[in-house]
Amino acid sequence: MKKAFLLLFLIPAFFFISCKKIGSLSVVSVNNNEPLIADVIKLVPAGEDTEEVIVEYTVPVEFVYTYAGYGLPTVNPYTAQITEYKIEYFQYDEKGKKIKFGETGEVIKGECQVEIPADVEGKKTVVAEFKVNPAWWTDKYLGDLIEGVQLVAYFTFKGKEKLTGEELTCEAKLVVNFADYRPD
């Protein structure tokens, strides 16, 4: 009797364990895994003179979404939907300590609509562009830049699984070299 009871318990337990969903939203690369060289101010012709213009940069971010679901067929495929992102900039001191760049709590926030279809093998990717230095932020923190500064941009992407409503988040980072590269 004990064996029959044990079997009745173990078979459903094994079924539920084997039907566990497997899901992961992650960033494959930011800016093709290359640091960004950002010239914050460009001189553009304005009649007979030139005018300084703040340059805003966007970088490609490549996402992958692996999701196996519960093993049950679905009418709609699993899809990650990213709806917002934020960027925080940090510097490192000579001892390697991470220091926030700019005012405490100041972050770059943006809304987006990026959909990444699930791929069990994790081979299908989606690339989207994200602005890394809006003009207001560049003017506020880099407007009087005399020497170049190397920063690390920490990205946080948030959204949900379209079919299940499950919240999703992933993070990435990018080295950015900001400077005012004057033409010779």
Secondary structure, DSSP 8 states (H G I E B T S, - for coil): -HHHHHHHHHHHHHHHHHT---EEEEEEEEGGG--EEEE-EEEEEETTEEEEEE---EEEEEEEEEE-TTSS--SS--EEEEEEEEEEEEEE-TT--EEE-SSTT--EEEEEEEEEE--TTS--EEEEEEESS-HHHHHHHHTT--S-EEEEEEEEEEEEETTT--EEEEEEEEEEEEE-----
